[in-house]
Amino acid sequence: MLLKYRLLHLLLGSVFLSSASQANELPIEISGFGKVVGGYLDDPDLAYQGYEDELSFDRQSLAAIQIDWQVMPKLSLTTQLLAHSNKNRESGVEWLYLTYEVDDQWQIRLGKQRTPFFRYSDVLNVGFAYHWVTPPQQLYNGVLFPTYDGLNVKYRFGTQDVQASLEGYWGEFNDEYNIANLTIQPDIKNFHGLIGNVRWQNLSAQLGFHSGDIDLVLEDLNGLADILQQAGYQASADSLSTNGNVEVLFAGIAYHDIDYFVEAEVIKLIGEPIVFPTSSSAYVSAGLYLPPFTIHTTLATSHASYPPRVNEIPLGLAPQVDQLAFAYNQVYASLAKDSLDSIGIGARYDLSAHFAFKADIIRLRGKQGQRSFFDNPDNSNRPAATLYQFSLEWVF
């Protein structure tokens, strides 16, 4: 199945390139966006999202170009090329898909697309589209699979006062990304979801369910599980499984008036593979529109946990068994937990219809003994710091 989508990418790319010479004759639209983001963390012993106690511009700055080609009246091709300043984030083709508008109600997309987990998933890289410098890390943290190769079907319906849609997708994901201090490349099959949206005047709401079957290869972890199984500790071996199902439940609500806004999102992640913690995250954000300024504040929280370890390996029976128990316990001790509370204030100044300047101050308080999204916390202390960020963002 993955090969089929790789071939689709090549086919779409070939079709686009073969038509580039006819650009003057074809309805092609070129747009783009970008941002230069600076950040500083006020604690010399911590790092957060790569920021430390010196001003840095290379963590979240980016630039992108999007090309939309109306191949036929109902068929279009979209590709987005993204360049990151952060060397740990992959640059290249972010989107590449075909869209077929069946009629005013039905839409079908096929190809590499953004996974619609959250309210701002589609525009996560387009900082100009929201009020923060960076959306709340507790939800928008990159743990979930950012894109997928597959099919998306949307049905739009409603009345003059109420507009609604149902969106379903199915596909797969196989690419490297970081989770819990690990670089993994999961093979995700049967990746699917259903999202409902409704809008009534200034009020909008969203509900979503997502699920996928994951197969991971982590040599050290898989090797330890094999040893435990051979030693007869089957329950301990099963608890280290890197295969299983991941489910995501999501709800969001927003009210945007001409003078102010309030919005909130909440998510529940339930994972069977050991590297995926069970977590709950939420935020509420409110602000005032004072053109050309927007001022806002945000409260966010997250709580992460793992299933309790299995206590079936006896201690003191033999040195080899003690070593096995120690290795098993070390795995659980190394699992990163990201429980974090934060409060932030910020302001946005729209210089024009295409440029905006933003500045945020966020106070971060983690939980003692947990990573709490910090890169290098001392487990003997509760990680806490203040993040200062500012950005210049644009669209064209």
N, C-alpha and C positions, 0 to 999 in steps of 0.2 A: 504493500500500500504506500509506504514512504517513497519507493522508487517512482510510483505513478505520479506523486505530487512533485517530485524533483523534475520529472520529465515535463510536467505542466509548467513549472517555472521556466525551463529552457524554451518551451514552445512559446509562452507568452513573451519572453524576452526576445526571441527570434522574430516574432511577428512585429514587435515594436521597432526593433532595429532595422528590419527590412523596409519599414515604412518611413523611417526618419527622413530620408531624402525627399519625401513628398510632404514635409511638414507644412509648407506654405499652402497646400491644397486640402489639408485635413483639419478638422475641428479639434485642435489640441490646445489645452489650457495648461500653463505652467505657473505654479505657485510655490511658495516656500515659507519657511519660518526659521527662527533661530533665537538663541539667547546666550548672553555672556553672564555667568553666575559667579559671584565671589562669596566666599564664606570664611568664617573664623570661629573657632571653638575656644572658650575661655579657660579650659583646664589643660595644663601641660602634660598630664598623665593619661589623657584619654584621646580617642579619635572617634568621630561619628560621621558616617557616610563619607569617610576619607578626609574630613576636615580635622585639622589640628590647631595648635595655638600659633598659627601664622596664616596670614591671608593667602588663600588659594583660589585660582580661577580655573583649574583644570579638572574639577570633579564632575560638574554637571553642565558645563557649556556644550552647546551643540549647534548644528546647522543642518537644514534639510531642504530638499527640492521634491515637489510632488508634481507628477505629470498625469493628466487626465485626457484620455483620447476617446472621443465619441466615435467608435468604429462604425456603428449603424444607429438608426434612430433609437433603438431600445437597448443597444449593447455598447458598453464602454469598458475601457481598460484603465486601471489605476496602478501606478507604481510610485513608491516613495523611497528616496535614497537619503540615508541619514549618516552624518559624520559626528562622532563623539570626540570630545577633548580627552575623556578618560580612557586610558589605554586598556583598562580592564573591561570596558564595554565594547561590544562588537559593532563596528560600523559596516554599512552596506545596505542591502535591500531590506527595508523594514516591511513594506507592503508590496504585493504583486498579485492582483486579482481581477477577474472579470465580473462585471455587474450586468444583469439582465433585468430590465424593468418590464415585467409581464404586463402590468396595467397600473392603475393608480393605487391598487391595494397590495399587490404582490411584487416582491423583489427577491432576486436570487443572486448570490455572489459565490464565486469559486476561485480558490487560490490561497495565497498566504495573507492572513488577515490578523488584525489585533483582537485578542480575546476579550469579549465584553464583560469583564468581571465587575467593573465599578462604573460610577457615574461619569468619570473623566477618563476612562480607559482609552477611548479613541483619540483623545487629544492630550494624553499624558505628556508627550514630548513638546506639545505646543503650549508653552507657558503663557502666551498671550491670552489663552482661552479661559484662564481662571485667575483668582485674586492672589494666591500665595506665590512666593518664590518657588517653593517645593510643596506638593501636597503632603498631608500627614503621613509620616513614615510608618505608622502603625498599620495602615491599610495598604498604601502604595509603596510597598517595600521590595517588590521584585521576587518574593518567594513563589508566587503563582506564575504559571507559564504565560509569558507575555504575548505570544502569537500562536497560531495553529495553521496547519495546511488542511483545508477542507471546504465544506459546503455550508453556507449560511442562507437561511430563508426567513424573510420578514413579511408579516401580514399586518397592514395598517387599516384601522377602522375607526368609527366614531361618529359623532354628530357635530353640529356647528359649535357647540359649547365644550364638548369633551372629545379629545383625540387620544387614541390608544394604539398600541401595537403589541404583537407577539413575535418574538424572535427566537428561532431555534438554530443550532449549529451542530455539526458533527465533523470530526477530523482527527488529526494526530499531531504529535510534537516530538521532535528528536533533535535537540540542539543543546549545546553547553550553556549552563548558567550557574550562578552561585546561590547556595542556600546553606545556612548554618555553618559558615566558614568552610564549606566544601564546594568544589567545582564538580558538578555532576552533569551527566548527559542521559536523562531518563528517556526511555522508549515508552511513550504514552499512546495507548490504543483506546479505541472507543471513547474518545474525548468528546463530550457533548454537553449541551446546556440549553436551558429554556429561560427566557427573560421576558417579563411583562412590563410595559411602560404605560402610564396614563397621565394626561395633562388636562387640568381644568383651570382656565384663566391663568393666574399666577402660580398655581400650585401644581407640582409634579411629583410622581412617586414611581418607584421601580422595585421589582422583586425578581430574584434570579436564583436558579439552581444549576450547579455545574458538577460534573463527575468525570473521572478518567481512571483507567487501569494502568498502573505504572510498573515498569520492570527496570530495576537499576542494577548495575554491576559495580560494586565497591569491593575491590579485591580483599582488603584487610577484614572488612566486616563479614563478607561472605565466607572467607577462610575460617574465621573464628566460629561462625555458625556451623560450619561443617565439622569442626573439631568437637564442639559441644554435642552435636548429634551423634557422632561416633562414640563419644564417651557415655552416651545414654541420657543426656540432659536435654530431652526433646523440647520441653517447654521453654527453656532458656534459649535454645536455638531458634525456635519459632518467634520469640520476642525480638530477635535481631533481623527479622525478615526485611528485605529491601523491595519486596514486591507487594502489591495490594492495590486498594482503591483509595482515591482521594475525593472527598466531596466538599463543596463550598456552597454555603447558603448566604444570600445577600439581600439587604433591604436598604432603600434610600428614599429620602423625601427632601423637597426643597420648595421654598417660597421666595419668589423674587418680585419685589415691588419696584416702582420707579425711584423710591427713596432709600430702601433697605432690602436686605435679604437674610434668610436663615436657611441653612441646609445641614443635613446629617446623613451619615452612612454607617452601617453596621455589618459585620461579616463574621461568619463562623466557619472555621476550617477544621475538618475531621479527616485525619490521615492514618492509614494502616501502616505504610512503611515507616520504619523507626526514625528516618531523617525528617519526616514531616510531623511537627508537633500539632496537638489539638490546640487551637487558639481562637480567641474571641477578640475582636477589635472594633473600635467605634470612634467617631468624632462628631462634634457639633460646631458649626462655624456661623458667625453672624457678622454683618457689616452694614455700613452706611455709605450710600452713594452721594458724594458731594463734588459733582463734576468740576474739574477733571480728576478729582481725588476719589479714592475708595479707601476707607479705613475698616479694619476687621480684627476679630479675635477668634481664636480656635482652641477648643479643649479636645484632647485626644487621649485614648487609652488602649492598651492591649494587655492580654494575659495569655501566656503560653505554658503548656504542660505536656508531659509525656506519660504513658502508662507506667505504673510502678514496675520496678524490676522484679524478676522472678527469683525467689530465694530458695532454690532447690539444690545448690551446690554446697556440700558440707565443707566446713573448714576444719583443719587439723587432721584430716584423714590421710593425706599424703602431700608432699611438697608439690607434685605435679598438679594435683587437684586444687591446691591453694593458688597456684599460679593461674590456673584456668579461671577461678573465681575472681581473682584480682583483675585479669584482663576483661572479664565480663563487666565488672563494676566500673572499670575505667571507661568503657564505652558509654555507659549511662552518665558518668560524671562529665564527659566531654560534650554531651549534647547541649547545644546552645539554646537558651530560653530567652525569649524576647518580650518580657513584660515591661511596659514603659508607659509613664504618664507624662503629659506635656501640656503646657499652656503657651500660646503664642499671640503676639500682636503684630500688626503689619499695616503697611500703606502702599497704595499703588497710585502712580501719577501717569495719566495718559497724555503723552507729549503730542500725539496726533492719532489719526485713525489707524496707524500702522506701527507705532512705537509706544512702549510703556516702560516706566522705571518702577521697580518694586524694592521694598526693604522690609524684612521680617526679623523679629527677635523671638526666640523660642527657648523656654526653660524646660529642660529635660530631666526627669527623675526616674531612674531605673529601680530595680529590685535587687537587694543584696544577694550576692551569690549567683546572679544571672548576667548574661551578656547585655540584654536590654538594648540591642541594636548598636551598642558601642563596639569598636573594633578591638580594644585591648583593656577591658576593665580588670581591676584588682578585685577578685572575688571576696576579699575580706572587707571591702567597703561597698556602700551603696553608690553605684555610679550616678553622677549628677553633673550637669554642665549647662551652659547657656550658648546657644548657637546664634550667630549673627550672619545674616545673608542679605545680599542685594543683587539686583540683576537689571540688565537692559535687554528687553525682548521685542521681537518684531515679527511681522507677517507681511507678505507681499503677494 
